[in-house]
């Protein structure tokens, strides 16, 4: 049976019984919380090391489904295209190399679970050394 219209991340209560040719079973109460998207990354920070950028963040709520990947997007300030990097689902720190000293970059972080991509973090700006 599929029940439409449930809200992700919201507790729903149901009363369930089975009907057969022998009769109706006792009613049971059950509850479910359908999974939703992960939350927005909380408090991302970035600092530069020599030609590297170190990004740290606090893990958001997983929306009821384990986080499967962390995506970091990087671009030079003024550029339209983002370059994407993938970090492990349990990490809270990533290091991106190959930056050009003196160039200002923007970085953002997004979490993904089985439901999909969560909201993008605020964009951070940092100058590579």
N, C-alpha and C positions, 0 to 999 in steps of 0.2 A: 504494500500500500504506500502511495506517495501522498504526502500532505503538502499542499502548496501554501505560500503566503507566510511562512515562518520567518522571523527576523533573526539574522545571524547574531550570535553573541547574547541572545535574550533567552532566559529560562522559560520553557513551555511545559505545562503539565497536561497529561492525557489520562483518561480512564479507558482501560482496554479489557475486553472480554472476547471469548471465542464462542462462536455459534456453530454448532454441528447438528447433525440429524438427531443426536442424543439430547440436545438441549444447549443451555447457555452456561458458560463457566462463571466462576466468581470474577468479579471485577477487580482489576489491579490498577493502582495508580503508578504512573511512570513519569519521569521528567527527562527532557533533553535540552541541550543547548547547542543548536547548530553552529558549526564553525564559521568564522568570518575572516576577514583579512587581518594581517598583523597591524599593530598600531604604528604610528609614526615614531621614528628613531628619536629618542629623548637626549638632548644635550650633546649633539655631536661637536667635537672639537678637532682642530687640526693644528699641527705645528710642523715646521720645516726642519729638516736636517740637510746636510750637504747633498744637494740634488735629489732629495727624497722628501716625501710628504708622509707624515704619520697621522692617521685619522683614528680617533677613538669615539665610542658612543656607548650609551646605555641601551640595553635591549628593551624593546617595547613589549607589550603583551602580544602573545602569539595568535590571538583571535580564536583559540580553541583547537588549533591545528599546529603541530610543531613547525618552527621556522626551518625551511629547507635550504635557503641561500640568502646571502647578503650581497647586495650589489652596490658598488661604489662607482660613481660617474665623475669624470674629471674633464675639464676643458680650460683653455686659456681664456682669461677675461676678454670679452668681445667676440669670441668664437661662437658659432651657432651649434656645432656638433659636439656631443659628449663622447668621450672614450670610456667604455665600461670595463670594470674589473669585477670578478666574483670572489668573495671570501667565504670561508666555511660557515655553516649555519650556527655554530656555537661561539664564534669569535666576537670580540668587541674591539679589536684593534686591527688595522691594516696598514701596510707600508707600501707606497707607490714610488717607484724609482724612475730614473730617466728624465727628470725635470730639468729645465734650463734655468740656470741661476739668474736672478733678477726679474724673472717673468712672473706675473700675477696669475694665479689659478683659482678656479672655483671647483668645489667638490660637494657632492650630496650623497646620501645613503638611503637605500630602500631595502626593506625586508620582504621575503616571499615565503608563503606556505602553500599547502595543497590547494587552497582556495584561489590564490593569486598574489599579485603584488600589492603591498600596503602603500600608504601615502609616502611621498618623497620628503626627506628631511629638509629643514631650512638649508639654503646654500651657504657654504662657508667660503670666504676668500682668504688666500694666503699667498705670500710672495716667496718663491723658491730662493734659497741661498746658494 
